[in-house]
Amino acid sequence: MSPRSILFLIAICSVGVSGISTYFSVRRIAEPEWWIICTTVVFSMLIFWWYWLDSESRSYRRSALLSMAIVAIALFAVPYYVLRSRAKGERLRALKKLVGFVGILVLASAFGGSVVGWLG
């Protein structure tokens, strides 16, 4: 599987998780703790999987500290990794792609929530 495939999978999961969370909200049901834990673990695993595949494809040496940070604080560790793993001429473009992907995730979540909201 390629890093791009993992990003697609993360976007699809965002649609599903948002839809299910909206279902709970529309029905006025508190989200079960197991659901929150499971979705957190799944997203952490997917992000780490992307990081592992991307670093392998770029022959980037992963440190144990950065690997832990990718799982624990992905919001800060992923941009750091993207900037460190790209050549000087590619960094700005890679950062723009990252911001664009975050925008796609926001739209995917809004779509998943909206569909369930309209149906529910």
trRosetta pair geometry for C-beta under 8 A, 3 or more apart (Angstrom, degrees):
i j d omega theta_ij theta_ji phi_ij phi_ji
1 5 4.7 -117 -171 78 91 141
1 6 6.4 98 140 -51 120 86
1 53 6.9 -74 95 -105 82 154
2 5 4.8 105 55 -1 74 101
2 6 7.5 -136 99 -3 46 84
2 53 6.8 146 -170 162 29 138
2 57 7.9 51 -147 -69 77 149
3 6 5.6 -53 -155 33 39 113
3 7 6.6 41 149 -20 67 102
3 50 5.3 84 -148 -156 82 75
3 53 4.6 -179 -73 104 78 113
3 54 4.3 74 -103 -72 147 84
3 57 6.5 -102 -18 11 120 143
4 7 5.6 -51 -152 33 36 114
4 8 6.6 39 149 -19 65 102
5 8 5.6 -51 -152 34 35 114
5 9 6.4 37 149 -19 65 105
6 9 5.4 -52 -149 37 35 115
6 10 6.4 41 150 -23 66 100
6 46 6.1 164 -172 -172 97 83
6 49 5.4 -166 -128 106 140 104
6 50 4.1 -171 110 -83 141 86
6 53 6.3 157 -12 34 141 144
7 10 5.5 -47 -149 31 34 114
7 11 6.7 35 151 -18 63 102
7 50 6.3 87 -59 -118 72 136
7 101 6.3 -72 -160 -141 125 133
8 11 5.7 -54 -153 35 33 111
8 12 6.5 33 150 -18 66 105
9 12 5.6 -51 -145 37 33 111
9 13 6.3 35 154 -19 65 106
9 46 6.2 -147 105 -141 111 127
10 13 5.7 -55 -147 38 30 112
10 14 6.5 38 150 -26 63 103
10 43 7.1 81 -136 -135 93 78
10 46 5.1 154 -85 140 90 138
10 47 7.2 78 -103 -71 135 68
10 50 7.2 -22 -36 -45 133 139
10 105 7.2 -38 132 -99 103 111
11 14 5.5 -49 -152 28 33 117
11 15 7.0 37 150 -20 62 98
11 104 5.9 -40 -112 136 126 112
11 105 6.2 -121 -108 -92 73 65
11 108 4.8 -167 -167 -75 80 163
12 15 5.8 -49 -158 29 36 112
12 16 6.7 29 149 -12 66 107
12 108 7.7 -97 -73 -162 20 138
13 16 5.6 -57 -148 42 36 110
13 17 5.9 32 158 -17 72 109
13 42 6.6 -160 -158 132 146 124
13 43 6.9 179 120 -86 141 80
13 46 6.8 -154 16 -38 157 166
14 17 6.0 -53 -135 40 27 106
14 18 6.0 27 162 -17 62 111
14 105 5.2 -157 -103 -151 169 78
14 108 4.3 76 94 107 120 123
14 109 5.0 -74 168 -65 103 79
14 112 6.7 -168 127 -5 61 142
15 18 6.1 -64 -150 40 22 108
15 19 6.3 23 154 -21 62 111
15 108 4.8 -86 -60 178 82 92
15 109 7.2 -132 -87 -84 39 33
15 111 5.9 -32 -121 86 98 105
15 112 3.8 163 -165 -68 52 116
16 19 5.7 -58 -148 35 29 112
16 20 6.4 21 159 -14 66 106
16 112 6.3 -102 -32 -135 14 141
17 20 5.9 -56 -146 39 30 106
17 21 6.2 30 155 -18 65 108
17 39 5.2 106 -129 -138 129 132
17 43 8.0 -12 -44 -57 164 116
17 109 7.7 -36 79 -116 91 89
17 112 7.2 57 60 127 48 162
18 21 5.7 -55 -143 39 30 111
18 22 6.2 32 155 -20 64 107
18 108 7.2 155 9 125 142 69
18 109 4.0 157 -76 -152 147 66
18 110 7.4 -63 174 -33 157 16
18 111 7.6 91 85 66 143 56
18 112 3.5 112 75 82 107 122
18 113 4.5 -78 160 -44 105 86
18 116 7.9 -177 121 15 71 128
19 22 5.7 -56 -149 36 28 111
19 23 6.5 36 150 -25 63 102
19 112 3.9 -98 -42 178 84 93
19 113 6.4 -143 -84 -73 43 36
19 115 6.2 -26 -110 69 111 104
19 116 4.3 139 -155 -36 75 129
20 23 5.3 -45 -150 28 36 118
20 24 6.8 37 151 -17 63 99
20 35 7.4 -146 132 -163 129 132
20 116 7.6 -165 -56 -88 22 163
21 24 5.8 -50 -154 34 35 111
21 25 6.4 34 149 -18 65 108
21 31 6.2 -9 -127 -92 79 131
21 113 7.1 -38 76 -97 95 98
22 25 5.4 -56 -146 40 35 113
22 26 6.0 36 156 -21 70 105
22 112 7.1 172 3 125 128 77
22 113 4.1 147 -62 -139 138 72
22 114 7.9 -116 -119 -26 169 21
22 116 4.2 134 89 82 122 127
22 117 5.4 -81 177 -54 133 83
22 120 7.2 -179 132 10 95 147
23 26 6.0 -52 -142 35 27 108
23 27 6.3 12 161 -3 62 113
23 116 5.1 -86 -59 -176 79 137
23 120 6.1 179 -118 -84 63 146
24 27 6.2 -70 -148 48 25 101
24 29 4.6 -99 -155 76 74 94
24 30 7.1 -28 174 125 119 9
24 31 4.9 88 130 -81 167 71
24 35 7.9 164 -56 90 151 167
25 28 7.4 24 -179 -78 32 36
25 29 7.9 -85 -51 48 18 65
26 116 7.0 -154 -7 138 140 96
26 117 6.3 177 -74 -115 128 60
26 120 4.1 70 124 123 164 144
27 120 7.2 -95 -47 -170 80 130
31 35 5.3 -114 178 76 91 129
31 36 5.8 96 127 -52 121 98
32 35 4.5 98 66 -2 86 104
32 36 7.3 -157 96 -4 49 83
33 36 5.7 -54 -151 37 39 111
33 37 6.2 36 153 -17 70 107
34 37 5.7 -56 -145 41 32 111
34 38 6.0 33 156 -21 67 109
35 38 5.8 -54 -142 38 27 110
35 39 6.3 22 161 -14 63 108
36 39 6.2 -57 -145 39 25 105
36 40 6.3 26 156 -19 61 110
37 40 5.8 -60 -150 37 28 112
37 41 6.3 25 156 -17 65 108
38 41 5.8 -57 -147 38 29 109
38 42 6.2 28 157 -19 66 108
39 42 5.7 -52 -142 37 32 112
39 43 6.2 28 160 -14 66 106
40 43 6.2 -58 -146 40 26 105
40 44 6.2 27 155 -19 63 110
41 44 5.7 -57 -146 38 29 112
41 45 6.2 29 156 -19 64 107
42 45 5.8 -57 -149 37 28 110
42 46 6.4 26 155 -18 64 107
43 46 5.7 -53 -144 37 33 111
43 47 6.2 33 157 -19 67 106
44 47 5.9 -55 -146 37 29 109
44 48 6.2 26 156 -16 64 108
44 71 5.0 57 -171 -150 111 78
44 74 7.3 -156 -117 -37 68 131
45 48 5.8 -57 -145 40 29 109
45 49 6.1 34 154 -23 65 106
46 49 5.5 -51 -145 34 31 114
46 50 6.5 34 154 -19 64 101
47 50 5.8 -51 -152 33 32 112
47 51 6.4 33 149 -19 64 106
47 70 6.3 -171 129 166 104 92
47 71 7.4 156 83 -99 112 48
47 74 5.1 -19 164 -121 161 146
47 78 6.9 -83 -167 -77 116 125
48 51 5.4 -53 -147 37 35 115
48 52 6.2 37 154 -22 68 104
48 67 7.3 61 -140 -164 105 78
48 70 5.5 120 -100 117 73 120
48 71 5.5 10 -69 -77 122 89
49 52 5.8 -52 -146 35 30 111
49 53 6.4 24 158 -12 64 107
50 53 6.0 -61 -148 42 28 106
50 54 5.9 24 158 -17 67 113
51 54 5.9 -57 -139 41 25 108
51 55 6.1 20 162 -15 63 111
51 62 7.6 99 147 -113 102 130
51 67 7.5 158 120 -121 138 64
51 70 4.8 -8 -53 -155 171 155
51 78 7.3 -115 -83 -109 110 81
51 81 6.4 -26 -134 162 106 170
52 55 6.1 -59 -143 40 23 106
52 56 6.3 25 156 -20 61 109
52 62 7.4 -21 -111 -57 62 160
53 56 5.7 -56 -148 36 29 112
53 57 6.3 26 156 -18 65 107
54 57 5.9 -57 -148 37 30 109
54 58 6.4 9 158 -2 65 113
54 60 7.8 -4 121 29 75 130
54 85 7.2 78 136 131 106 162
55 58 6.0 -67 -142 50 31 100
55 60 4.2 -95 -149 65 80 105
55 61 7.9 -137 179 11 115 4
55 62 5.1 61 154 -60 163 105
55 81 7.6 -71 -73 -171 108 121
55 85 6.5 -105 -105 -121 74 143
56 59 7.5 24 -173 -75 30 39
58 85 5.4 78 107 175 158 110
58 86 8.0 -74 -141 -84 150 50
60 84 7.7 108 -155 114 132 92
60 85 4.5 -26 -96 -129 156 104
62 66 6.1 -133 -162 78 72 115
62 67 5.4 69 164 -61 117 104
63 66 4.6 88 58 11 90 101
63 67 6.8 -152 91 -8 45 87
64 67 5.6 -55 -148 37 32 115
64 68 6.4 31 155 -17 65 105
65 68 5.9 -55 -150 37 30 108
65 69 6.3 30 152 -19 64 108
66 69 5.4 -54 -144 38 35 114
66 70 6.4 46 154 -29 66 98
66 77 6.5 147 -159 -159 68 112
66 80 7.5 -141 -132 106 104 119
66 81 6.4 120 -175 -86 122 101
67 70 5.8 -45 -151 23 31 115
67 71 7.2 21 153 -8 59 103
68 71 6.0 -62 -159 40 36 105
68 72 5.8 13 156 -5 73 119
69 72 5.8 -64 -128 51 31 99
69 73 5.4 -42 -163 51 74 93
69 74 7.9 141 143 -77 62 39
69 76 7.2 -76 176 86 112 94
69 77 3.7 159 131 -96 100 135
69 80 7.6 -22 123 57 142 140
70 74 5.8 42 -172 -101 47 78
70 77 4.7 -139 -81 121 47 139
70 78 6.6 90 -130 -69 80 71
70 81 6.7 30 -88 -39 107 147
71 74 7.1 7 -121 -57 7 94
72 77 7.6 90 61 -21 73 143
73 76 5.0 -10 140 38 110 104
73 77 5.4 115 88 -20 77 105
74 77 5.6 -67 -120 50 32 102
74 78 5.2 33 -177 -26 75 110
75 78 7.2 -31 -121 25 7 103
76 79 6.7 -66 -161 41 33 102
76 80 6.3 31 151 -18 67 115
77 80 5.5 -60 -149 41 34 116
77 81 6.1 36 155 -22 70 106
78 81 5.6 -52 -144 36 31 111
78 82 6.3 33 156 -21 65 105
78 98 7.0 162 134 -146 107 130
79 82 5.5 -52 -143 36 34 113
79 83 6.3 30 159 -15 66 105
79 95 6.9 53 -146 -124 94 90
79 98 6.2 139 -99 140 77 161
80 83 6.1 -61 -151 39 27 106
80 84 6.2 16 157 -11 65 114
81 84 5.9 -64 -142 44 28 105
81 85 5.7 14 167 -13 69 118
82 85 6.4 -62 -133 40 21 102
82 86 6.4 10 170 -14 59 116
82 91 7.7 121 134 -145 79 68
82 94 5.0 -175 175 141 104 118
82 95 6.3 138 118 -81 129 62
82 98 5.4 -59 -77 -57 176 142
83 86 6.7 -68 -144 35 22 102
83 91 5.4 50 -137 -149 67 111
83 94 7.4 175 -81 88 43 123
83 95 6.6 31 -77 -70 88 109
86 90 4.1 -124 179 94 114 107
86 91 4.8 159 88 -83 122 60
86 94 4.6 -153 -57 -10 160 156
87 90 4.9 73 56 15 79 108
87 91 7.4 -128 87 -37 37 80
88 91 6.3 -34 -152 -9 30 115
90 93 5.5 -70 -161 50 55 111
90 94 5.5 56 145 -27 86 110
91 94 5.7 -59 -145 37 28 110
91 95 6.3 26 158 -18 65 107
92 95 5.7 -54 -147 37 31 111
92 96 6.4 34 152 -20 64 104
93 96 5.6 -52 -149 35 32 113
93 97 6.5 35 151 -20 64 103
94 97 5.6 -51 -150 34 34 113
94 98 6.5 38 150 -22 64 103
95 98 5.5 -49 -149 33 35 115
95 99 6.5 35 152 -16 65 102
96 99 5.7 -53 -149 38 33 110
96 100 6.3 35 151 -19 65 107
97 100 5.5 -54 -147 39 32 115
97 101 6.3 35 153 -22 65 103
98 101 5.7 -51 -148 33 31 111
98 102 6.6 34 152 -19 63 101
99 102 5.7 -50 -151 33 34 113
99 103 6.6 38 148 -19 63 103
100 103 5.4 -52 -154 34 35 116
100 104 6.6 39 148 -21 65 100
101 104 5.3 -47 -150 32 38 115
101 105 6.5 42 149 -20 65 100
102 105 5.5 -49 -151 34 35 114
102 106 6.6 39 149 -21 64 100
103 106 5.6 -50 -150 32 35 112
103 107 6.5 31 152 -14 66 105
104 107 5.7 -56 -149 41 33 109
104 108 6.1 36 152 -23 67 106
105 108 5.5 -50 -141 36 32 113
105 109 6.3 32 157 -18 64 104
106 109 5.9 -56 -150 37 28 110
106 110 6.4 28 152 -17 63 107
107 110 5.6 -54 -145 38 33 111
107 111 6.2 36 154 -23 66 105
108 111 5.6 -52 -147 34 30 113
108 112 6.4 29 155 -17 64 106
109 112 5.8 -54 -146 37 31 109
109 113 6.3 25 157 -12 64 110
110 113 5.9 -60 -146 43 28 108
110 114 6.0 29 157 -23 66 111
111 114 5.8 -57 -142 36 26 110
111 115 6.4 27 161 -21 64 105
112 115 6.2 -52 -146 31 27 108
112 116 6.7 15 160 -6 61 109
113 116 6.2 -64 -150 44 30 104
113 117 5.9 32 154 -23 67 113
114 117 5.4 -57 -142 39 30 115
114 118 6.2 29 159 -19 66 104
115 118 6.0 -56 -150 35 27 108
115 119 6.4 14 156 -8 63 112
116 119 5.8 -61 -142 45 32 105
116 120 5.5 24 162 -21 69 118
117 120 6.1 -58 -129 39 22 106
